[in-house]
Structures are given as structure tokens and as C-alpha cells.
């Protein structure tokens, strides 16, 4: 996440926000929406300089940030990040007066976007280096010997009754995550909801839904996971249907909009447990398909890229 307390970022915020609006009342409204206390707004917007004149928008932003430096960390963070979002999410910069230097604000927004993109690339590169380092440090025989034992448990579970098979899957999946080096939470209940588990991957949390039933999963099951995900802060869903999904469901999947759930099936999981590819490789591929192509459900052959 962008370090909004950086001196350069602070300058771009003050310059961008002060020049984005021609009318001071618009600036005041944005302050309030961004979390600046109303008492502070009233005090600063009615203050006058030594000559008895009201303060300029630049002076107002400077004074605001002088006060922000005394705020608690969370409040400072909230206000500054809201200012950054206003600038970087602005799609059209139009002057409200012939004297309005809107290009200053547009330039600040552009530089903020560039810094955000650069930091994101650096973060991704660092994450990849960590993955490579962990892979190099890991002992392959340890992973594959554990995977072999897990594969036997999985094969044995095929002989169980449907209900017992489902319970066994709820035990096998967390163990698979543990040997894969992925933080995992076992199944738990909260008011009105049963969660089959959760994993943390690349700073994101995924609520897990495991289904091993005789029939293929339909739209209602997916909608249930969507509802659980929507009620959680910055989380996604990972649905694993061992017997796959109905053709009607697959044909009706949305493409490219509001994807919060990734769909996997028994073939995906079997390929992981059989050692054809790791769960990290599968999840990276599934996330790429969702991000780049807008697909919730990916191919079983992850070599397709």
C-alpha cells in the first residue's frame, strides 16, 4: 500500500487536491467526505491571514497537514488515502474557470499513479523472489513424501460413503495447505454461516467452500459463497466442487466484472494431490485467468498460461 506519509506523496496530495477545485466550498466538502472533522473544517475555512484575507486553497491544505501530523496514525492514514483515491480515480480534469490551473492537479494525479504502479511492481518482484527463495530452500523430498501420504488418504476416501468422504476432504484440504506453505484456517462457524475454512495467499484472504456431493454444483451454491464473501472485508472466495459444475452454471458465469470467487473442481485438486502441479501454481494460474481474462473457472491444464 502506498506510503502516504512520504514527503513527496504529501506534496503531491496537497498540490493535487488544492488545485482540483476552483471553489473553496467544493474543497471543504471533499475534506469532510475524506474524514476531516467538521470542527477543523469550520475553524480553518473561517481563519484569516495577517492582512485580514481568507486563506487560499494552498494555505488551507498546508494548515490541514500541519494539524494532521498531530493526529493519531489511523486518522492520518484514512484522510490521506482518501485524498489519494480522489486524485487517482479522477477520470476527467476540466477547469471550472479560465484561471483554473487544473493541469497542476492532473499532473499530481499522474505522478501518484506512477508511484503506485512502481511500488506495486516492486512488491510483486519481492514476492516472486521470496517464493523462489522458499522453493530453493525447501527440501523437495519432504514435500513430495508428505504429498504421497496425503494422496493415499485421498485415494482411500474414494471408498467412503458420500457424507464421510466430505468430512475427510475437510481434513485433507487443510493438510494440503500446510505442506504447501499456505496459511490456513480450519472450518468454523459464525452467526448464520458455516465456513469450510480460509487461506491467506499473497496478502489476500480466501473463504473456502468444499463440496463433494453426488450431483454437480449449481448457481445457488455459488451465490451462497458470494454472500459470505461480500460480508467480509477485502476477502475472496475459493469454491472447490469435487464433481464439477452444471453446464447451465458454467454457461451463465459472468466474465470480467465483479469477480470475487474462483471456481475449482475435483480434477484440479486431484492434479495437485497427484503432484502434477502445486497448489500455488494452480492458484496463480486461476488468479491470472480471473484478472486477465475475467474467467472464474480455469482450465485443468495450467501449462496453457
Secondary structure by P-SEA (a helix, b strand, c coil): ccccccaaaaaaaaaaaaaccccaaaaaaaaaaacccaaaaaaaaaccccccccccaaaaaaaaaaaaaaccaaaaaaaaaaaaaaaaaccbbbbccccccaaaaaaaaaaaaaaaaaaaaaaaaaaaaaaaaaaaaccaaaaaaaaaaaaaaaaaaccccaaaaaaaaaaaaaaaaaaacbbbbccccccccccccccccccbbbbbbbbbccccccaaaaaaaaaaaaaccbbbbbbbbcccccaaaaaaccccccccbbbbcaaaaaaaaaccccaaaaaaaaaaaaacccccccccccccc
